[in-house]
Amino acid sequence: MHGRLVRPHGALGIHGAIEFGNRLLTFVLIAAALGAFISAVRRHGARSQLFWITLGVGLGIPFQGVIGGITVLTQLNPFVVAFHLLLSVALVVICVWALRVGYRVEPVAVGKGPRWLVVLTFAAAMASIWLGTVVTGSGPHAGDADAVRTGFDIEATARLHAALAWVFGAGALACLVLFTRARLTLPKRGAIAVVAAGATQGAIGYAQYFLGIPAGIVALHMVGLAILTAAVSWLLVTTRSTHADQPAADEDPALRAA
């Protein structure tokens, strides 16, 4: 057991190398999280908002290691693997929130309606990602040849996943139109990033579907998932609803006068 912790298991081939590389990257993430936590304490003080956010990230990473161990013990049960991925998605969302707080980026008031649109777009993205894990767990890349699958029909789950992705895409485009017309620079840039990431991720998703789910494109889809999560999280944390006594366009007087 000790040997497997310090070197890849040769009998597992490329899978062993990937697993070992993943284990090594965990230590890199722990170091980065520890550095962020120390910086938050020094620059913002103990028990500040950033203190608690970075503490949550720091605790989440070793917890990921625990879930990773459980996935091995359950022989890559697809539902446990999905939880492992979704926890990573949650950590990306929290890290984006930490960036917003750390760089003191004030959320822009966009009005109650547009804010709800942002929230629903974010929710659609998260729901689509969750269904994406169900699709993967129902298909040929849910683990090795002996790994258990979900038992769900991959065609039906893929179509439901795509339908939610289209809902997300419609919401992202609506955000872009609204924030462009309102001349809100920060939300507009965020919406552009979300639309671009969503369009790219959608193209990759349809490519893997029509090409028979090749492993290389599935890997690209995973990378796109992380980028999309970061983009839609940034839009979420940099906007807020308008208070009753505050106008919606509050970021730049010159924009309001234009």
TORKOL-4160 file (C-alpha; in steps of 0.2 Angstrom, whole numbers, padded with zeros to 4 digits, m for minus):
258
<pt num="1" X="0000" Y="0000" Z="0000"/>
<pt num="2" X="0014" Y="0012" Z="0005"/>
<pt num="3" X="0022" Y="0009" Z="m0012"/>
<pt num="4" X="0007" Y="0013" Z="m0022"/>
<pt num="5" X="0007" Y="0030" Z="m0013"/>
<pt num="6" X="0024" Y="0035" Z="m0019"/>
<pt num="7" X="0024" Y="0027" Z="m0036"/>
<pt num="8" X="0012" Y="0021" Z="m0049"/>
<pt num="9" X="0006" Y="0003" Z="m0050"/>
<pt num="10" X="0014" Y="m0005" Z="m0065"/>
<pt num="11" X="0001" Y="m0018" Z="m0068"/>
<pt num="12" X="m0012" Y="m0004" Z="m0071"/>
<pt num="13" X="m0003" Y="0003" Z="m0086"/>
<pt num="14" X="m0009" Y="0020" Z="m0092"/>
<pt num="15" X="m0023" Y="0020" Z="m0079"/>
<pt num="16" X="m0011" Y="0018" Z="m0065"/>
<pt num="17" X="m0001" Y="0033" Z="m0071"/>
<pt num="18" X="m0016" Y="0044" Z="m0073"/>
<pt num="19" X="m0022" Y="0039" Z="m0055"/>
<pt num="20" X="m0004" Y="0043" Z="m0048"/>
<pt num="21" X="m0003" Y="0059" Z="m0057"/>
<pt num="22" X="m0020" Y="0064" Z="m0050"/>
<pt num="23" X="m0014" Y="0060" Z="m0033"/>
<pt num="24" X="0002" Y="0071" Z="m0035"/>
<pt num="25" X="m0009" Y="0085" Z="m0041"/>
<pt num="26" X="m0019" Y="0084" Z="m0025"/>
<pt num="27" X="m0003" Y="0090" Z="m0016"/>
<pt num="28" X="m0001" Y="0104" Z="m0028"/>
<pt num="29" X="m0019" Y="0110" Z="m0024"/>
<pt num="30" X="m0016" Y="0108" Z="m0006"/>
<pt num="31" X="m0001" Y="0119" Z="m0007"/>
<pt num="32" X="m0010" Y="0132" Z="m0017"/>
<pt num="33" X="m0025" Y="0132" Z="m0005"/>
<pt num="34" X="m0014" Y="0134" Z="0010"/>
<pt num="35" X="m0005" Y="0149" Z="0002"/>
<pt num="36" X="m0022" Y="0157" Z="m0002"/>
<pt num="37" X="m0027" Y="0154" Z="0016"/>
<pt num="38" X="m0011" Y="0162" Z="0023"/>
<pt num="39" X="m0013" Y="0177" Z="0011"/>
<pt num="40" X="m0031" Y="0179" Z="0016"/>
<pt num="41" X="m0026" Y="0179" Z="0035"/>
<pt num="42" X="m0012" Y="0191" Z="0032"/>
<pt num="43" X="m0021" Y="0204" Z="0021"/>
<pt num="44" X="m0039" Y="0203" Z="0027"/>
<pt num="45" X="m0037" Y="0196" Z="0045"/>
<pt num="46" X="m0044" Y="0181" Z="0054"/>
<pt num="47" X="m0062" Y="0177" Z="0053"/>
<pt num="48" X="m0065" Y="0189" Z="0038"/>
<pt num="49" X="m0076" Y="0183" Z="0023"/>
<pt num="50" X="m0061" Y="0178" Z="0013"/>
<pt num="51" X="m0054" Y="0168" Z="0028"/>
<pt num="52" X="m0069" Y="0157" Z="0029"/>
<pt num="53" X="m0070" Y="0155" Z="0010"/>
<pt num="54" X="m0052" Y="0149" Z="0008"/>
<pt num="55" X="m0054" Y="0138" Z="0023"/>
<pt num="56" X="m0068" Y="0130" Z="0015"/>
<pt num="57" X="m0058" Y="0127" Z="m0001"/>
<pt num="58" X="m0043" Y="0120" Z="0010"/>
<pt num="59" X="m0055" Y="0108" Z="0019"/>
<pt num="60" X="m0063" Y="0103" Z="0003"/>
<pt num="61" X="m0047" Y="0097" Z="m0006"/>
<pt num="62" X="m0043" Y="0083" Z="0007"/>
<pt num="63" X="m0061" Y="0078" Z="0007"/>
<pt num="64" X="m0060" Y="0076" Z="m0011"/>
<pt num="65" X="m0046" Y="0063" Z="m0007"/>
<pt num="66" X="m0057" Y="0054" Z="0004"/>
<pt num="67" X="m0071" Y="0053" Z="m0009"/>
<pt num="68" X="m0058" Y="0047" Z="m0022"/>
<pt num="69" X="m0053" Y="0033" Z="m0010"/>
<pt num="70" X="m0071" Y="0028" Z="m0009"/>
<pt num="71" X="m0073" Y="0028" Z="m0028"/>
<pt num="72" X="m0059" Y="0015" Z="m0028"/>
<pt num="73" X="m0066" Y="0005" Z="m0014"/>
<pt num="74" X="m0083" Y="0005" Z="m0023"/>
<pt num="75" X="m0075" Y="m0001" Z="m0039"/>
<pt num="76" X="m0078" Y="0015" Z="m0048"/>
<pt num="77" X="m0097" Y="0016" Z="m0044"/>
<pt num="78" X="m0103" Y="0029" Z="m0056"/>
<pt num="79" X="m0113" Y="0038" Z="m0043"/>
<pt num="80" X="m0098" Y="0040" Z="m0032"/>
<pt num="81" X="m0088" Y="0045" Z="m0046"/>
<pt num="82" X="m0101" Y="0058" Z="m0051"/>
<pt num="83" X="m0101" Y="0065" Z="m0033"/>
<pt num="84" X="m0082" Y="0066" Z="m0034"/>
<pt num="85" X="m0083" Y="0077" Z="m0050"/>
<pt num="86" X="m0098" Y="0088" Z="m0043"/>
<pt num="87" X="m0087" Y="0092" Z="m0027"/>
<pt num="88" X="m0074" Y="0098" Z="m0039"/>
<pt num="89" X="m0087" Y="0109" Z="m0048"/>
<pt num="90" X="m0092" Y="0116" Z="m0031"/>
<pt num="91" X="m0074" Y="0120" Z="m0027"/>
<pt num="92" X="m0072" Y="0129" Z="m0043"/>
<pt num="93" X="m0087" Y="0140" Z="m0039"/>
<pt num="94" X="m0080" Y="0144" Z="m0022"/>
<pt num="95" X="m0063" Y="0148" Z="m0029"/>
<pt num="96" X="m0071" Y="0160" Z="m0041"/>
<pt num="97" X="m0080" Y="0168" Z="m0027"/>
<pt num="98" X="m0064" Y="0169" Z="m0017"/>
<pt num="99" X="m0056" Y="0179" Z="m0032"/>
<pt num="100" X="m0070" Y="0191" Z="m0032"/>
<pt num="101" X="m0069" Y="0195" Z="m0014"/>
<pt num="102" X="m0050" Y="0194" Z="m0014"/>
<pt num="103" X="m0048" Y="0207" Z="m0028"/>
<pt num="104" X="m0062" Y="0218" Z="m0020"/>
<pt num="105" X="m0073" Y="0217" Z="m0036"/>
<pt num="106" X="m0090" Y="0225" Z="m0031"/>
<pt num="107" X="m0105" Y="0216" Z="m0038"/>
<pt num="108" X="m0115" Y="0226" Z="m0050"/>
<pt num="109" X="m0133" Y="0229" Z="m0047"/>
<pt num="110" X="m0142" Y="0223" Z="m0062"/>
<pt num="111" X="m0160" Y="0224" Z="m0057"/>
<pt num="112" X="m0171" Y="0210" Z="m0049"/>
<pt num="113" X="m0177" Y="0202" Z="m0066"/>
<pt num="114" X="m0159" Y="0201" Z="m0074"/>
<pt num="115" X="m0152" Y="0195" Z="m0057"/>
<pt num="116" X="m0165" Y="0181" Z="m0057"/>
<pt num="117" X="m0160" Y="0177" Z="m0075"/>
<pt num="118" X="m0142" Y="0175" Z="m0070"/>
<pt num="119" X="m0147" Y="0164" Z="m0056"/>
<pt num="120" X="m0158" Y="0153" Z="m0067"/>
<pt num="121" X="m0144" Y="0152" Z="m0080"/>
<pt num="122" X="m0131" Y="0147" Z="m0067"/>
<pt num="123" X="m0144" Y="0134" Z="m0060"/>
<pt num="124" X="m0147" Y="0127" Z="m0078"/>
<pt num="125" X="m0128" Y="0125" Z="m0080"/>
<pt num="126" X="m0126" Y="0116" Z="m0064"/>
<pt num="127" X="m0141" Y="0104" Z="m0068"/>
<pt num="128" X="m0134" Y="0101" Z="m0085"/>
<pt num="129" X="m0117" Y="0097" Z="m0078"/>
<pt num="130" X="m0125" Y="0085" Z="m0066"/>
<pt num="131" X="m0134" Y="0076" Z="m0080"/>
<pt num="132" X="m0118" Y="0075" Z="m0089"/>
<pt num="133" X="m0111" Y="0064" Z="m0075"/>
<pt num="134" X="m0126" Y="0053" Z="m0077"/>
<pt num="135" X="m0123" Y="0052" Z="m0096"/>
<pt num="136" X="m0105" Y="0047" Z="m0093"/>
<pt num="137" X="m0109" Y="0035" Z="m0079"/>
<pt num="138" X="m0121" Y="0027" Z="m0092"/>
<pt num="139" X="m0109" Y="0026" Z="m0106"/>
<pt num="140" X="m0092" Y="0017" Z="m0111"/>
<pt num="141" X="m0081" Y="0029" Z="m0101"/>
<pt num="142" X="m0088" Y="0026" Z="m0084"/>
<pt num="143" X="m0072" Y="0017" Z="m0079"/>
<pt num="144" X="m0063" Y="0001" Z="m0085"/>
<pt num="145" X="m0072" Y="m0013" Z="m0094"/>
<pt num="146" X="m0077" Y="m0021" Z="m0077"/>
<pt num="147" X="m0084" Y="m0005" Z="m0069"/>
<pt num="148" X="m0103" Y="m0005" Z="m0065"/>
<pt num="149" X="m0114" Y="0007" Z="m0076"/>
<pt num="150" X="m0129" Y="0017" Z="m0070"/>
<pt num="151" X="m0141" Y="0006" Z="m0080"/>
<pt num="152" X="m0149" Y="0021" Z="m0087"/>
<pt num="153" X="m0152" Y="0023" Z="m0106"/>
<pt num="154" X="m0138" Y="0033" Z="m0113"/>
<pt num="155" X="m0148" Y="0040" Z="m0127"/>
<pt num="156" X="m0162" Y="0047" Z="m0116"/>
<pt num="157" X="m0150" Y="0054" Z="m0103"/>
<pt num="158" X="m0139" Y="0062" Z="m0117"/>
<pt num="159" X="m0155" Y="0070" Z="m0124"/>
<pt num="160" X="m0160" Y="0077" Z="m0107"/>
<pt num="161" X="m0143" Y="0083" Z="m0104"/>
<pt num="162" X="m0143" Y="0092" Z="m0121"/>
<pt num="163" X="m0160" Y="0100" Z="m0117"/>
<pt num="164" X="m0154" Y="0107" Z="m0101"/>
<pt num="165" X="m0139" Y="0114" Z="m0110"/>
<pt num="166" X="m0150" Y="0123" Z="m0123"/>
<pt num="167" X="m0159" Y="0131" Z="m0108"/>
<pt num="168" X="m0143" Y="0136" Z="m0101"/>
<pt num="169" X="m0138" Y="0143" Z="m0118"/>
<pt num="170" X="m0154" Y="0153" Z="m0120"/>
<pt num="171" X="m0151" Y="0160" Z="m0103"/>
<pt num="172" X="m0133" Y="0165" Z="m0107"/>
<pt num="173" X="m0138" Y="0174" Z="m0123"/>
<pt num="174" X="m0152" Y="0183" Z="m0114"/>
<pt num="175" X="m0140" Y="0189" Z="m0101"/>
<pt num="176" X="m0128" Y="0195" Z="m0115"/>
<pt num="177" X="m0142" Y="0205" Z="m0123"/>
<pt num="178" X="m0149" Y="0213" Z="m0107"/>
<pt num="179" X="m0132" Y="0218" Z="m0101"/>
<pt num="180" X="m0127" Y="0225" Z="m0118"/>
<pt num="181" X="m0142" Y="0235" Z="m0119"/>
<pt num="182" X="m0140" Y="0241" Z="m0101"/>
<pt num="183" X="m0122" Y="0246" Z="m0105"/>
<pt num="184" X="m0116" Y="0237" Z="m0089"/>
<pt num="185" X="m0098" Y="0233" Z="m0093"/>
<pt num="186" X="m0093" Y="0220" Z="m0080"/>
<pt num="187" X="m0109" Y="0209" Z="m0082"/>
<pt num="188" X="m0108" Y="0211" Z="m0101"/>
<pt num="189" X="m0090" Y="0204" Z="m0101"/>
<pt num="190" X="m0095" Y="0190" Z="m0090"/>
<pt num="191" X="m0110" Y="0186" Z="m0101"/>
<pt num="192" X="m0098" Y="0186" Z="m0116"/>
<pt num="193" X="m0087" Y="0173" Z="m0107"/>
<pt num="194" X="m0102" Y="0162" Z="m0103"/>
<pt num="195" X="m0108" Y="0162" Z="m0120"/>
<pt num="196" X="m0091" Y="0158" Z="m0128"/>
<pt num="197" X="m0088" Y="0144" Z="m0115"/>
<pt num="198" X="m0105" Y="0137" Z="m0117"/>
<pt num="199" X="m0104" Y="0137" Z="m0136"/>
<pt num="200" X="m0087" Y="0129" Z="m0136"/>
<pt num="201" X="m0093" Y="0116" Z="m0124"/>
<pt num="202" X="m0109" Y="0113" Z="m0134"/>
<pt num="203" X="m0099" Y="0110" Z="m0150"/>
<pt num="204" X="m0087" Y="0098" Z="m0141"/>
<pt num="205" X="m0102" Y="0089" Z="m0133"/>
<pt num="206" X="m0111" Y="0086" Z="m0150"/>
<pt num="207" X="m0094" Y="0081" Z="m0158"/>
<pt num="208" X="m0092" Y="0067" Z="m0145"/>
<pt num="209" X="m0110" Y="0062" Z="m0147"/>
<pt num="210" X="m0109" Y="0060" Z="m0166"/>
<pt num="211" X="m0092" Y="0053" Z="m0167"/>
<pt num="212" X="m0096" Y="0039" Z="m0155"/>
<pt num="213" X="m0090" Y="0046" Z="m0139"/>
<pt num="214" X="m0071" Y="0045" Z="m0142"/>
<pt num="215" X="m0061" Y="0046" Z="m0126"/>
<pt num="216" X="m0050" Y="0061" Z="m0132"/>
<pt num="217" X="m0065" Y="0072" Z="m0135"/>
<pt num="218" X="m0073" Y="0066" Z="m0118"/>
<pt num="219" X="m0057" Y="0073" Z="m0110"/>
<pt num="220" X="m0059" Y="0090" Z="m0119"/>
<pt num="221" X="m0077" Y="0090" Z="m0113"/>
<pt num="222" X="m0071" Y="0089" Z="m0095"/>
<pt num="223" X="m0059" Y="0103" Z="m0098"/>
<pt num="224" X="m0073" Y="0113" Z="m0105"/>
<pt num="225" X="m0084" Y="0109" Z="m0090"/>
<pt num="226" X="m0071" Y="0117" Z="m0079"/>
<pt num="227" X="m0070" Y="0133" Z="m0090"/>
<pt num="228" X="m0089" Y="0134" Z="m0091"/>
<pt num="229" X="m0091" Y="0132" Z="m0072"/>
<pt num="230" X="m0078" Y="0146" Z="m0069"/>
<pt num="231" X="m0086" Y="0158" Z="m0082"/>
<pt num="232" X="m0104" Y="0156" Z="m0076"/>
<pt num="233" X="m0099" Y="0157" Z="m0058"/>
<pt num="234" X="m0090" Y="0174" Z="m0061"/>
<pt num="235" X="m0106" Y="0180" Z="m0069"/>
<pt num="236" X="m0116" Y="0175" Z="m0053"/>
<pt num="237" X="m0104" Y="0182" Z="m0040"/>
<pt num="238" X="m0101" Y="0199" Z="m0049"/>
<pt num="239" X="m0120" Y="0203" Z="m0051"/>
<pt num="240" X="m0133" Y="0207" Z="m0038"/>
<pt num="241" X="m0151" Y="0212" Z="m0037"/>
<pt num="242" X="m0155" Y="0231" Z="m0036"/>
<pt num="243" X="m0161" Y="0238" Z="m0019"/>
<pt num="244" X="m0176" Y="0249" Z="m0019"/>
<pt num="245" X="m0167" Y="0265" Z="m0017"/>
<pt num="246" X="m0153" Y="0261" Z="m0030"/>
<pt num="247" X="m0153" Y="0262" Z="m0049"/>
<pt num="248" X="m0148" Y="0247" Z="m0059"/>
<pt num="249" X="m0133" Y="0254" Z="m0068"/>
<pt num="250" X="m0122" Y="0259" Z="m0054"/>
<pt num="251" X="m0105" Y="0255" Z="m0060"/>
<pt num="252" X="m0100" Y="0270" Z="m0070"/>
<pt num="253" X="m0109" Y="0287" Z="m0071"/>
<pt num="254" X="m0102" Y="0290" Z="m0089"/>
<pt num="255" X="m0112" Y="0274" Z="m0095"/>
<pt num="256" X="m0128" Y="0280" Z="m0087"/>
<pt num="257" X="m0126" Y="0297" Z="m0095"/>
<pt num="258" X="m0123" Y="0289" Z="m0112"/>
